[in-house]
């Protein structure tokens, strides 16, 4: 059973759309935090993508 489950590829969370702002707090050219953002998400729990009943918000 373990081998069969390992072969499955379930991408449970899909961020369908949204926008946010990356903040480079230490000036190294890499975003350290995501702020002022929201995403509309979809989830796949084995029956295809379904709209998630909430949004995900970026924050510090």
MDTraj code that builds the backbone (N, CA, C; nanometers):
import mdtraj as md
import numpy as np

residues = "UNK UNK UNK UNK UNK UNK UNK UNK UNK UNK UNK UNK UNK UNK UNK UNK UNK UNK UNK UNK UNK UNK UNK UNK UNK UNK UNK UNK UNK UNK UNK UNK UNK UNK UNK UNK UNK UNK UNK UNK UNK UNK UNK UNK UNK UNK UNK UNK UNK UNK UNK UNK UNK UNK UNK UNK UNK UNK UNK UNK".split()
xyz = np.array([
    [0.0818, -0.1181, 0.0000],
    [0.0000, 0.0000, 0.0000],
    [0.0869, 0.1255, 0.0000],
    [0.1941, 0.1250, 0.0775],
    [0.2821, 0.2418, 0.0843],
    [0.3382, 0.2756, -0.0534],
    [0.3806, 0.1740, -0.1294],
    [0.4353, 0.1979, -0.2630],
    [0.3309, 0.2568, -0.3571],
    [0.2086, 0.2101, -0.3475],
    [0.1026, 0.2629, -0.4336],
    [0.0719, 0.4085, -0.3996],
    [0.0697, 0.4417, -0.2720],
    [0.0434, 0.5803, -0.2326],
    [0.1586, 0.6724, -0.2714],
    [0.2802, 0.6216, -0.2651],
    [0.3964, 0.7030, -0.3009],
    [0.3934, 0.7426, -0.4478],
    [0.3320, 0.6594, -0.5325],
    [0.3245, 0.6893, -0.6752],
    [0.2182, 0.7937, -0.7094],
    [0.1239, 0.8166, -0.6197],
    [0.0195, 0.9146, -0.6456],
    [0.0751, 1.0553, -0.6340],
    [0.0294, 1.1404, -0.7211],
    [0.0705, 1.2808, -0.7138],
    [-0.0553, 1.3632, -0.6880],
    [-0.0722, 1.4019, -0.5646],
    [-0.1879, 1.4834, -0.5279],
    [-0.1397, 1.6250, -0.4987],
    [-0.1745, 1.7150, -0.5842],
    [-0.1413, 1.8550, -0.5606],
    [-0.2633, 1.9166, -0.4937],
    [-0.2627, 1.9136, -0.3634],
    [-0.3821, 1.9484, -0.2873],
    [-0.4203, 2.0949, -0.2981],
    [-0.3238, 2.1847, -0.3010],
    [-0.3566, 2.3269, -0.2978],
    [-0.3056, 2.3950, -0.4236],
    [-0.3940, 2.4656, -0.4921],
    [-0.3585, 2.5404, -0.6116],
    [-0.3981, 2.6856, -0.5889],
    [-0.3013, 2.7748, -0.5941],
    [-0.3302, 2.9175, -0.5810],
    [-0.3701, 2.9679, -0.7195],
    [-0.4988, 2.9806, -0.7415],
    [-0.5532, 3.0074, -0.8744],
    [-0.5212, 3.1481, -0.9244],
    [-0.5340, 3.2478, -0.8393],
    [-0.5076, 3.3847, -0.8809],
    [-0.4834, 3.4698, -0.7581],
    [-0.4230, 3.5831, -0.7794],
    [-0.4000, 3.6732, -0.6678],
    [-0.2828, 3.7648, -0.6942],
    [-0.2557, 3.8472, -0.5976],
    [-0.1448, 3.9418, -0.6074],
    [-0.0947, 3.9725, -0.4676],
    [0.0322, 4.0038, -0.4585],
    [0.0929, 4.0391, -0.3308],
    [0.2192, 4.1197, -0.3575],
    [0.2773, 4.1669, -0.2518],
    [0.4018, 4.2432, -0.2623],
    [0.5091, 4.1716, -0.1817],
    [0.6220, 4.1400, -0.2467],
    [0.7364, 4.0811, -0.1773],
    [0.8199, 4.1920, -0.1156],
    [0.8684, 4.1691, 0.0044],
    [0.9521, 4.2672, 0.0735],
    [1.0889, 4.2056, 0.0984],
    [1.1928, 4.2747, 0.0540],
    [1.3317, 4.2340, 0.0779],
    [1.3821, 4.3126, 0.1980],
    [1.3670, 4.2561, 0.3161],
    [1.3964, 4.3291, 0.4395],
    [1.5448, 4.3529, 0.4642],
    [1.6309, 4.2639, 0.4146],
    [1.7737, 4.2807, 0.4428],
    [1.8554, 4.3217, 0.3207],
    [1.7905, 4.3550, 0.2082],
    [1.8591, 4.4069, 0.0909],
    [1.9446, 4.3064, 0.0159],
    [1.9193, 4.1756, 0.0332],
    [2.0026, 4.0757, -0.0343],
    [1.9462, 4.0307, -0.1689],
    [1.8369, 4.0917, -0.2140],
    [1.7790, 4.0567, -0.3420],
    [1.6823, 3.9389, -0.3379],
    [1.6535, 3.8878, -0.2183],
    [1.5612, 3.7764, -0.2006],
    [1.4448, 3.8236, -0.1154],
    [1.3221, 3.7955, -0.1588],
    [1.2052, 3.8356, -0.0815],
    [1.1991, 3.7630, 0.0519],
    [1.1855, 3.8380, 0.1598],
    [1.1813, 3.7802, 0.2944],
    [1.0396, 3.7636, 0.3479],
    [0.9472, 3.8424, 0.2982],
    [0.8095, 3.8295, 0.3442],
    [0.7150, 3.8697, 0.2312],
    [0.5919, 3.8255, 0.2424],
    [0.4861, 3.8586, 0.1478],
    [0.3829, 3.9400, 0.2243],
    [0.3509, 4.0585, 0.1740],
    [0.2547, 4.1450, 0.2421],
    [0.1483, 4.1928, 0.1441],
    [0.0394, 4.2402, 0.1995],
    [-0.0683, 4.3012, 0.1226],
    [-0.1145, 4.2122, 0.0086],
    [-0.1348, 4.0845, 0.0360],
    [-0.1761, 3.9953, -0.0703],
    [-0.2909, 3.9044, -0.0328],
    [-0.3680, 3.8691, -0.1317],
    [-0.4717, 3.7674, -0.1143],
    [-0.4708, 3.6768, -0.2370],
    [-0.5096, 3.5526, -0.2161],
    [-0.5136, 3.4546, -0.3234],
    [-0.6460, 3.3812, -0.3200],
    [-0.7017, 3.3566, -0.4349],
    [-0.8162, 3.2676, -0.4474],
    [-0.7584, 3.1288, -0.4688],
    [-0.7991, 3.0349, -0.3888],
    [-0.7391, 2.9020, -0.3931],
    [-0.8387, 2.7962, -0.4373],
    [-0.7831, 2.6870, -0.4880],
    [-0.8599, 2.5685, -0.5206],
    [-0.7900, 2.4504, -0.4539],
    [-0.8655, 2.3497, -0.4182],
    [-0.8071, 2.2311, -0.3549],
    [-0.8427, 2.1074, -0.4353],
    [-0.7486, 2.0140, -0.4407],
    [-0.7715, 1.8859, -0.5054],
    [-0.7511, 1.7778, -0.4007],
    [-0.8590, 1.7181, -0.3591],
    [-0.8522, 1.6111, -0.2601],
    [-0.8832, 1.4767, -0.3242],
    [-0.8456, 1.4639, -0.4519],
    [-0.8638, 1.3393, -0.5231],
    [-0.9817, 1.3381, -0.6178],
    [-1.0621, 1.4436, -0.6202],
    [-1.1787, 1.4510, -0.7081],
    [-1.1676, 1.5663, -0.8075],
    [-1.0482, 1.6155, -0.8314],
    [-1.0279, 1.7304, -0.9185],
    [-1.0306, 1.8600, -0.8389],
    [-0.9952, 1.9683, -0.9059],
    [-0.9899, 2.0978, -0.8380],
    [-1.1290, 2.1456, -0.8000],
    [-1.1423, 2.1904, -0.6773],
    [-1.2660, 2.2485, -0.6254],
    [-1.2308, 2.3807, -0.5591],
    [-1.3175, 2.4786, -0.5732],
    [-1.2917, 2.6085, -0.5113],
    [-1.2851, 2.5938, -0.3597],
    [-1.1858, 2.6569, -0.3012],
    [-1.1737, 2.6587, -0.1551],
    [-1.2658, 2.7687, -0.1040],
    [-1.3275, 2.7490, 0.0105],
    [-1.4249, 2.8466, 0.0585],
    [-1.3631, 2.9680, 0.1260],
    [-1.2335, 2.9911, 0.1082],
    [-1.1708, 3.1058, 0.1742],
    [-1.0572, 3.1584, 0.0890],
    [-1.0042, 3.2720, 0.1300],
    [-0.8850, 3.3281, 0.0650],
    [-0.7692, 3.3194, 0.1621],
    [-0.6502, 3.3222, 0.1087],
    [-0.5292, 3.3187, 0.1893],
    [-0.4625, 3.4539, 0.1791],
    [-0.4262, 3.5101, 0.2900],
    [-0.3696, 3.6443, 0.2917],
    [-0.2235, 3.6395, 0.3306],
    [-0.1409, 3.7151, 0.2608],
    [-0.0008, 3.7270, 0.2974],
    [0.0140, 3.8250, 0.4123],
    [0.1133, 3.8046, 0.4919],
    [0.1381, 3.8949, 0.6032],
    [0.2759, 3.8752, 0.6602],
    [0.3164, 3.9631, 0.7482],
    [0.4487, 3.9522, 0.8101],
    [0.4471, 3.8561, 0.9230],
])
top = md.Topology()
chain = top.add_chain()
for i, resn in enumerate(residues, 1):
    res = top.add_residue(resn, chain, resSeq=i)
    for name in ("N", "CA", "C"):
        top.add_atom(name, md.element.get_by_symbol(name[0]), res)
traj = md.Trajectory(xyz[None], top)
